[in-house]
Amino acid sequence: MQIQWLSSYVCEYLDKVSQGFIWKGGGGRGLHMVGWHHVTKERKHGGLGVRIARFQNIAMLGKLIWELLQGSQKLWVKMLTRKYVGNTNLFMASMKPGSNV
């Protein structure tokens, strides 16, 4: 989820699994005592703080881009910058054959 854009099918499936766990637990049938939009609210706003898979995927990908743009001293940032970006800006880097990352 952190390094690749997930399809809408995968995100919907992850949300469905989360809903099933919250509403049914380990049993067969469950009651929907509260709507999904209430469950996904932040705790400070009266919800459970369950994250929606699509938003979580976007946030994690954004964090990776932020690290690349800030020129972090992390090893993976240095490696990707040297291999794919070089001395240019990240947005001006040309496509090179190799890893999908």
N, C-alpha and C positions, 0 to 999 in steps of 0.2 A: 504494500500500500504506500510505502514511503518513496519508492524510487520510480514508480511507473503510473501513468494515467490509467485508472481502472475504467472499464466500460460501465455503462449505466446498468446493465444486467448484473454485474458483479456487485455494484454498490447496493442495488435493490435487494439482492440476495442476502448481503450482510445485514442490511436493516431488517429483513424478514426474520433472520435467525435471532437477532437481538429482540425483536418484538415477541417472538415465540418463547424465548427464555424468560422475559419479564412477565408476560401474561399467562403462560402455561407452566413454567418451571419444568419439573421432570415429569409431570402428569400428562394425561391425554387432552382433556378439555380445560379451557380456562375462560374466565370472564374478563372482559375488557372494562375495567372499572374507570379508566381514565383514557383520554385520547392520546395518540402518539405525539401530537404537538405539545401537550403538557409534559409528557415524559422527557422530551428533548430540550425543554427549557433549562436554563442554568439553575443551579441549586438556590442561589440567592434570590431568584425570581419565582421560587416555588416548584421547580421541576426536579427531576432526578439527575440531570446533567448528562444524559446519554447522548453521545455524539452521532450525528448523521454521517454515514459513510462517505458520501460525496464531499461534504464540507471538510471532513478530516483528511481525505485524500488531497484536496486542494491546498490545505494548510501545510501538510507535510512536504508537498512539492515546492511550495513557496519558500519554505524554510531552506531547502536545498539551493534554490536559486539565490536566495539572500546570502548564503555562505559563499557562493561563487562570486557574486557581485562585490562583496565586501573584501574579497581577497584574504580570506581566513588563512591561518597558518596550519590548518589541519592537513594531514597527509593526503587524504583523498582529494582535497581541493587543489593542492599543489600538483598532484599527478594529472588530474583532468585538465587543469589550466595549461600545463606544459605540453600535454599530448594534443589537445584539441583547440585551444584558444591561442596559445603562443603569446606574442606581445601586443595583440590587438584587443579590442573591446570584446566582451562576451557576445554582444549582439551582432558584431561584425565578423565573427569567426566563420570560416567557410566549412562546409560539410566535408568530413574526411571519412573514408571507409573504416570500419572497425566496429566497435561495441555499440549496441543500441543505447547505452547509457549516455 
